[in-house]
Amino acid sequence: MENRVSGQTEVLNRVIRTVILIIVSLLLSILSVSFAVHHMRLKFEDEFRSISDNKITNICDIVSRTLDGDEIAENAQNAAVKYNDVLALMLADTASKTYTTESYALFLYSDGHLSVLLNHGAEEPEAFEVARCDISTWLNAANEPTTVGSEGSESIIVPVSDSTGRCVAVFEYKCNFTNLTDTGDSLEGKVLTAVMITVAAGVLVYIIQMMIPRIIYKSGKKGQSL
């Protein structure tokens, strides 16, 4: 009787140790894979943002050379019609797959006030950084471009001056990274789900493998008793 109780206790302790080992292995597998995927995701996003920075910087450099401040100051409405077509042709997006949403707008600047001349993209005029931040953020004596960024977007604000150096308009190119973030979240979720399913399947196979010999043993024992 004592040997039987001792044997059952030993089996129970072995099962408990196995369960603990399985749980620890499961957690370590999930944590390690999640950390690796998250690290690769952050690296990819950093590289993608760096490429986007170069892209919008080059775009704004070209745009600043294209816009004529004197023309805008002389007749803002005619200039808006002209540059709407010119910029649409220059900044046409030919990519079949993109992780960003890009918008641009041109504002007339007069007596400390901004008014929209043209707007292209998903963003409303009031959503552009130039319309939300203080004028002192982007207006400077040299009329140099200013970069304004946040976690989910980045903008380059380009003051447009006339021949006297007076700022008469301001152009903003805004890049929204919502699609990039959503794609990363979706990828992490899919990988984590796949790992959990794989580990769970492995645990199930292990449990079945442990149970089959006992079932066979009990079935054989019953057959002998008959």
WOQUIBEL-V29293 format. One record per pair of residues at least 6 apart in sequence whose ideal C-beta (glycine too) atoms are under 7 Angstrom apart, sorted by the first residue. I is the first residue (numbers start at 1). J is the second residue. If there is no record, write none. Layout:
BEGIN
i: (I I)
j: (J J)
END
This chain:
BEGIN
i: (22 26 29 29 30 30 30 33 33 34 37 37 38 41 41 41 45 45 48 48 52 52 56 56 56 57 59 59 60 60 60 60 62 63 63 63 64 66 67 67 67 67 69 69 69 69 69 70 70 71 72 72 72 72 72 73 73 76 76 80 80 83 83 84 87 87 88 91 93 98 99 99 99 100 100 100 100 100 101 101 101 101 102 102 103 103 103 103 103 104 104 104 104 104 104 105 105 105 105 105 105 106 106 106 106 107 107 107 107 107 107 107 108 108 108 109 109 109 109 112 114 114 116 117 119 123 125 128 128 128 129 129 129 129 129 130 130 130 130 133 137 137 138 138 138 138 139 139 143 143 143 145 145 145 146 147 147 148 148 152 152 152 152 153 153 153 153 154 155 155 155 156 157 157 158 158 159 159 160 160 160 160 160 161 161 162)
j: (203 199 195 199 192 195 196 191 195 192 188 191 188 184 187 188 180 184 99 180 100 175 156 173 175 156 91 173 145 156 158 173 90 87 158 171 158 86 83 160 169 171 160 161 162 168 169 162 163 79 79 108 160 168 169 162 168 108 117 117 118 106 118 118 104 120 120 104 102 179 179 180 183 175 176 177 179 180 122 176 178 179 121 175 120 121 122 123 174 120 121 171 172 173 174 116 118 119 125 128 172 117 118 169 171 114 115 116 117 130 169 170 115 117 169 167 168 169 170 135 130 131 125 169 125 174 131 155 172 174 148 155 157 172 174 138 157 170 172 148 146 148 146 157 159 170 159 167 159 161 167 156 157 158 157 154 156 155 157 176 177 178 181 174 175 176 177 175 172 173 174 173 170 172 170 171 167 170 167 168 169 170 171 167 168 168)
END
